[in-house]
């Protein structure tokens, strides 16, 4: 009889892990279904709210541009070297159309500032894209000082010729 009791006790212990394993599998399945349902809900209904939000915002205004008269300057060179020239066509990018009317009367000042800066450059200053990037940054900084309180977003090159 003692053997039967021991056998029955072992049988109960073996049955308990199986039921715990079933319980864990069911719990994981339920959590997976709930997680999938929540993710599906947010994917379906969350995007509609964002799209509605994006449609309500007004579209950004395109920038306006101001043409600067062509600039032709001679570059600084070593004595005895052939004289080299720089020809530049520049456009100023501004945020709004109304700024264009404020900038146009100041274009002679902008041309003067650009001319005085460009005349100090050497041909080696314009080598490669890094040289042109530095030139663009320097011209943008100088034009913003000249046109304050108006602000120029960028100086854009239409044409650059070193000859």
ABEGO torsion letter per residue (X at the ends): XAAAAAAAAAAAAAAAAAAAAAAAAAAAAAAAAAAAAAAAAAAAAAAAAAAAAAAABBBBBBBBBBBBBBBBBBBBBBBGBBBBBBBBBBBBBBABAAAAAAAAAAAAAAAAAAAAAAAABBAAAABEAAAAAAAAAAAAAAAAAAAOABBBABBBBABBBBX
